[in-house]
Amino acid sequence: MIDIDLLDRQLEEALTEEVRLLRGSSSAWTTSGTAQPGGTAWAGAPTGPAHPAADQAPWVLDDTAWAADRAAPASVAPASSPQASPPSPPSAPGHTASHRTAADRTAPGGTAPPRPSGDGRRPAPASPGRDRAGGRRDQRPSTPSPAPGTASGSPRDRLRLAAAVLAGAGDDTEPQITELARRIPAVLATGDMAEVDRLLAAHAALARDEGRAADRADAAAWATMRALMAGRPVTLAAPWSGGAEAERAWAQRFWAAIEYGTASEREELLDHCRERAYRHGDQAWRAWLALLLARLGRLDEAGRELAGTLGAHGLRLDAVAALAEVAFLTGARDQAAALGHSLSATAAQLVVVGPGWACAGAVERARAHVAVARGRAAEADRHFAQAVEVHRRTGALPLLARTLDEWAAALEGRDEARARNCREEAATVRAGQPS
């Protein structure tokens, strides 16, 4: 027996969600369809670049905003009166929000437009005939949400809603898999790998059996992260023209090249790092560029990137850790002091890149880098010892071997016997890694 009332309620919920997505609820979007720095693509974002230009680069996906968007629906401000205010009139073709007058920004009847969202930006209205991603859309008016238990608009609307229901709208699986996706990077940062693996297995099972394509992509990305962390062979996804998947693929390619790549493979990443750092103003990628240059032995260039990145506001932990290694390799004592202050503020055990795309090692390793750069040998030894323990416990074999080599370099001239022991253990760890 089909429950008509239940179906109609599900149809109503599906339409409400579709309208929310079409209106572009994320404040990171503007009329051009590009994400602002530090923004995050909304759930209904196109899977490719907003514009078909060949030079369109992938947009930035901030890990904190990503986790917040995955964990909770967009908030809706309460109405100021029982009578809803009429919407603001659409702007003329080619007329962006920045060119509107004060009169244009006031809705009919003298009501003010909605207040900006939490980040201070309000999505600008789209031009007639175009959606917020810059593409064409139907010019018919939006269908209002139906009351529960009633028919909803035209047959085409009902077919569209029915398709959404059949695709899984209202399915209990989505809250479960969203909660798992929220918890995985948070638990990874604590270094509890047994719990991480339990969550990954549960997420992968749901994604395989009942999840969406995006959920299966997340599961594949986390499996890649675990393989990279353990030093197991892995096939990386090829980066494509745009979207969160491209950002993830580029990030994993970068960290794989940093740990396992040859000099030529690292050289190939320089152009992409520079494009993201300079053309798109992505400070995390500029920090990664500095690290890549330092690993290639181009220490003067790496030092300039380090100095230029330190003034950026709100650097992520993975960027700070990358810059700490640059300070260690270049001997940048003054910059190391500022980085040490940033590292002292985190309680994380592991440096997590994005929502779990990669693990950049123990936070204690970054603190050891800062201590070496500042000439604090005893403090560096203490941090290196703790980083070695974290890497052993979490099974991060490539990072364990690298940390032991770095500690040996820091011990040279002070304790040659311990330096030799560190190098021997690093060689043993590398010999035992899967090939």
C-alpha positions in Angstrom: 0.0 0.0 0.0 1.4 3.4 -1.0 1.2 6.1 1.7 0.1 9.1 -0.4 0.5 11.6 2.4 4.1 10.4 3.1 5.0 10.6 -0.5 3.6 14.2 -0.7 5.6 15.2 2.3 8.7 13.7 0.7 7.9 15.6 -2.5 7.6 18.8 -0.6 10.9 18.3 1.2 12.6 17.6 -2.1 11.2 20.7 -3.7 12.3 22.8 -0.7 15.8 21.5 -1.0 15.9 22.1 -4.8 14.7 25.7 -4.4 17.4 26.2 -1.7 20.1 25.0 -4.0 18.9 27.0 -7.0 19.0 30.1 -4.9 22.6 29.4 -4.0 22.4 29.3 -0.2 26.2 29.3 0.2 27.6 32.8 0.7 30.8 31.7 -1.1 29.0 32.1 -4.5 28.5 35.3 -6.5 26.8 36.0 -9.8 30.0 34.9 -11.6 29.7 31.4 -10.2 33.2 31.3 -8.7 34.0 30.5 -5.2 35.6 33.2 -3.1 38.9 32.4 -1.3 38.1 30.4 1.8 34.6 29.6 0.5 33.1 26.2 -0.2 31.1 24.9 -3.1 27.4 24.5 -2.2 25.8 21.0 -2.4 24.2 21.8 -5.8 27.3 23.2 -7.4 28.1 22.1 -10.9 30.7 19.3 -11.2 32.8 21.3 -13.7 34.0 24.8 -13.9 31.5 27.6 -13.8 32.7 28.9 -17.1 34.0 26.8 -20.0 37.2 28.8 -20.4 40.2 26.6 -20.8 42.2 28.5 -18.2 39.6 28.1 -15.4 41.4 26.6 -12.4 39.8 24.6 -9.6 38.3 26.6 -6.8 39.5 26.5 -3.2 37.7 24.3 -0.7 38.4 25.3 2.8 38.4 22.3 5.2 36.7 24.0 8.1 33.9 25.4 6.0 33.6 22.0 4.2 33.1 20.2 7.5 30.5 22.7 8.7 28.6 22.6 5.4 28.6 18.7 5.4 27.5 18.6 9.1 24.5 20.9 9.1 22.0 22.4 6.7 22.1 26.1 5.8 20.4 28.2 8.5 17.3 30.3 7.6 16.8 33.6 9.3 13.3 34.0 11.0 10.9 36.3 9.3 10.4 39.7 11.1 6.7 39.6 10.6 3.9 37.1 9.8 3.6 38.6 6.4 6.7 37.6 4.3 8.5 40.4 2.6 8.4 40.3 -1.2 11.6 39.4 -2.9 14.0 42.0 -4.4 13.5 42.6 -8.1 16.0 40.9 -10.4 18.7 43.1 -11.7 19.0 43.9 -15.4 21.1 41.8 -17.7 24.8 42.5 -17.0 23.9 44.4 -13.8 25.8 43.0 -10.9 25.2 43.6 -7.2 28.2 45.9 -6.9 26.7 48.4 -9.4 23.2 48.6 -7.8 22.1 51.9 -6.2 20.6 52.1 -2.7 17.1 52.2 -4.2 17.9 49.0 -6.2 18.9 47.3 -3.0 15.6 48.0 -1.3 12.8 45.5 -2.0 9.3 46.8 -3.1 7.3 48.2 -0.2 10.4 49.7 1.4 11.7 46.5 3.0 15.4 46.1 3.4 17.1 43.1 1.8 18.2 40.2 4.0 21.2 40.8 6.2 24.4 39.3 5.1 25.3 35.7 6.3 27.9 34.9 8.8 30.9 35.7 6.6 29.6 39.2 5.8 28.7 38.5 2.1 25.3 38.2 0.7 24.9 36.3 -2.6 24.2 38.7 -5.4 21.0 38.1 -7.4 21.5 36.3 -10.7 20.7 38.0 -13.9 17.4 36.9 -15.6 17.8 33.8 -17.6 21.1 32.8 -15.9 21.7 30.8 -12.7 24.4 31.6 -10.2 26.9 29.4 -11.9 26.7 31.5 -15.1 24.7 28.9 -17.2 21.3 29.2 -18.8 18.2 28.3 -16.9 14.5 28.1 -17.5 12.8 31.5 -17.3 9.5 30.3 -15.9 8.8 31.4 -12.3 9.7 29.1 -9.4 7.0 26.7 -8.3 5.9 27.4 -4.7 6.2 24.6 -2.2 3.0 22.6 -2.0 1.1 22.0 1.2 1.4 18.5 2.6 -1.1 16.1 1.1 -1.8 18.3 -2.0 -0.8 18.1 -5.6 2.3 20.2 -6.5 2.1 22.3 -9.7 2.5 20.9 -13.2 3.0 17.2 -14.1 6.6 18.1 -15.0 7.2 19.5 -11.5 5.8 16.3 -9.9 7.9 14.1 -12.2 11.0 16.1 -11.2 10.1 15.7 -7.5 9.3 12.1 -7.8 12.7 11.5 -9.4 14.3 13.3 -6.4 12.4 11.0 -4.1 13.5 7.9 -6.0 17.1 9.1 -6.0 17.0 9.0 -2.2 15.5 12.2 -0.9 14.5 11.7 2.7 16.6 8.5 3.0 18.0 7.9 6.5 21.3 6.9 4.9 22.3 10.5 4.2 22.4 11.7 7.8 24.4 8.7 8.8 27.0 9.1 6.1 27.2 12.8 6.6 27.9 12.3 10.3 30.6 9.8 9.5 32.2 12.2 7.0 32.2 14.9 9.6 33.8 12.7 12.2 36.6 11.1 10.1 38.9 14.2 9.8 38.3 15.2 13.4 39.2 11.8 14.7 42.2 11.6 12.3 43.6 14.7 13.8 43.6 13.0 17.3 45.8 10.1 15.9 43.3 7.4 17.0 43.8 5.3 13.9 41.8 2.3 15.2 38.8 4.6 15.4 39.6 6.2 12.1 39.7 2.8 10.4 36.4 1.8 12.0 34.7 5.0 10.7 36.3 4.6 7.3 34.9 1.0 7.0 31.4 2.1 8.0 31.5 5.0 5.6 32.8 2.9 2.7 30.0 0.3 3.3 27.3 2.9 3.3 28.8 4.7 0.3 29.0 1.4 -1.7 25.5 0.2 -0.9 23.3 3.3 -0.5 25.4 6.4 -1.0 25.7 9.0 -3.7 28.5 9.4 -6.2 30.1 12.1 -4.0 30.1 9.7 -1.0 31.8 7.0 -3.0 34.4 9.6 -4.1 35.0 10.6 -0.5 35.5 6.9 0.4 38.0 6.4 -2.4 39.9 9.6 -1.3 40.1 8.4 2.3 41.4 5.0 1.2 44.1 6.8 -0.8 45.0 8.9 2.2 45.4 5.7 4.4 47.6 4.1 1.6 49.8 7.2 1.4 50.1 7.4 5.1 51.2 3.7 5.4 53.4 3.8 2.4 51.4 1.4 0.3 51.3 1.6 -3.5 48.3 3.6 -4.7 46.9 4.9 -8.0 46.0 8.6 -7.7 42.9 10.1 -9.4 43.8 12.3 -12.3 43.0 16.0 -11.6 40.4 17.6 -14.0 39.1 21.0 -14.7 37.3 22.1 -11.6 35.4 21.3 -8.5 36.0 19.8 -5.1 37.2 16.5 -6.7 39.9 18.4 -8.6 41.1 20.1 -5.4 41.2 16.8 -3.7 43.1 15.1 -6.6 45.7 17.9 -6.8 46.2 17.9 -3.0 46.8 14.1 -3.0 49.1 14.3 -6.0 51.1 17.0 -4.2 51.6 15.1 -1.0 52.3 11.8 -2.8 55.0 13.6 -4.8 56.4 15.3 -1.7 56.9 11.9 0.1 57.5 9.5 -2.8 58.0 11.5 -6.0 61.2 11.9 -8.0 62.7 15.3 -8.6 61.2 15.4 -12.1 57.7 14.6 -10.7 58.1 17.4 -8.2 59.2 19.8 -10.8 56.0 19.1 -12.8 53.9 20.3 -9.8 55.6 23.7 -9.7 53.5 25.4 -12.3 50.3 24.3 -10.7 51.5 25.5 -7.3 52.4 28.9 -8.7 49.1 29.2 -10.5 47.2 28.5 -7.3 49.4 30.7 -5.2 49.6 33.7 -7.4 46.7 33.7 -9.8 44.1 32.6 -7.3 45.7 33.9 -4.1 45.6 30.6 -2.3 48.0 31.0 0.7 47.9 27.3 1.6 49.2 26.5 -1.9 51.8 29.2 -1.6 53.0 27.5 1.6 53.1 24.1 -0.3 55.0 25.9 -3.1 57.6 27.0 -0.5 57.9 23.4 0.8 58.2 22.0 -2.7 61.0 24.4 -3.6 62.8 23.6 -0.4 62.6 19.8 -1.0 64.0 20.5 -4.5 67.0 22.3 -2.9 66.0 25.7 -4.2 66.4 27.3 -0.8 66.6 30.9 -1.8 63.3 30.8 -3.6 61.7 28.8 -0.8 62.9 31.4 1.8 61.2 34.2 -0.3 57.9 32.3 -0.4 58.2 31.6 3.3 58.6 35.3 4.1 55.8 36.3 1.7 53.3 33.8 3.2 53.8 34.5 6.9 51.8 37.7 6.7 48.7 35.9 5.5 45.7 35.8 7.8 44.2 32.6 9.0 46.7 30.1 7.6 45.5 26.5 8.0 47.5 24.0 10.2 48.8 22.1 7.1 50.2 25.4 5.7 51.8 26.3 9.0 53.4 22.9 9.2 54.7 23.1 5.7 56.3 26.5 6.4 57.9 25.1 9.6 59.7 22.5 7.5 60.8 25.3 5.2 62.2 27.2 8.1 64.0 24.1 9.3 65.6 23.5 5.9 66.5 27.2 5.3 67.5 28.1 8.8 65.0 30.9 9.0 65.2 31.8 12.7 63.0 34.9 12.7 60.2 33.3 10.8 60.3 30.2 12.9 59.4 32.2 16.0 56.1 33.3 14.5 55.3 29.7 13.3 56.0 28.3 16.8 53.4 30.6 18.2 50.8 29.3 15.7 51.7 25.7 16.4 51.4 26.1 20.2 47.7 26.9 19.8 46.6 23.5 18.4 45.8 20.4 20.4 45.9 18.2 17.3 48.2 15.2 17.1 48.3 14.9 13.3 48.3 17.6 10.6 45.3 16.8 8.5 45.1 18.3 4.9 41.6 19.4 4.0 38.8 17.0 5.1 41.3 14.1 5.3 42.8 14.2 1.9 46.3 13.6 3.3 48.2 13.4 6.6 51.2 15.7 6.7 52.7 14.1 9.8 52.7 14.8 13.6 52.3 18.3 14.9 55.3 17.5 17.1 57.4 17.1 14.0 56.6 20.7 12.9 57.4 21.9 16.5 60.7 20.2 16.2 61.4 22.0 12.9 60.7 25.3 14.6 63.0 24.5 17.6 65.9 23.5 15.3 65.5 26.7 13.3 65.6 28.7 16.5 68.7 26.9 17.8 66.9 25.2 20.7 68.5 21.7 20.6 67.1 20.2 23.7 63.6 21.3 22.8 64.0 19.9 19.3 65.1 16.5 20.7 62.0 16.3 22.8 59.7 17.2 20.0 61.4 14.8 17.6 61.1 11.9 20.1 57.4 12.6 20.5 56.9 12.8 16.7 58.7 9.5 16.2 56.4 7.9 18.8 53.3 9.3 17.0 54.4 8.1 13.6 55.2 4.6 15.0 51.8 4.4 16.8 49.8 5.5 13.7 51.7 3.4 11.2 52.9 6.4 9.2 56.1 4.6 8.0 57.3 7.1 5.3 56.9 10.0 7.8 58.6 7.9 10.5 61.6 7.3 8.3 61.8 11.0 7.3 61.5 12.2 10.9 64.3 9.9 12.0 66.5 11.3 9.2 65.7 14.9 10.2 66.4 14.1 13.8 69.8 12.6 12.8 70.6 15.8 10.9 69.7 17.9 14.0 72.0 15.7 16.2 75.1 16.0 14.0 77.9 17.6 15.9 76.1 17.1 19.2 75.6 13.3 19.5 77.0 11.3 16.7 76.0 7.9 18.2 72.3 8.9 18.4 72.5 10.4 14.9 73.8 7.1 13.6 71.1 5.1 15.4 68.4 7.3 13.9 69.8 6.8 10.4 70.0 3.1 10.8 66.4 2.9 12.1 65.2 5.0 9.2 66.9 2.7 6.7 65.3 -0.3 8.4 61.8 1.3 8.2 62.2 2.1 4.5 63.4 -1.5 3.8 60.3 -2.8 5.4 57.8 -0.7 3.5 55.7 -2.3 0.7 57.1 -1.8 -2.8 
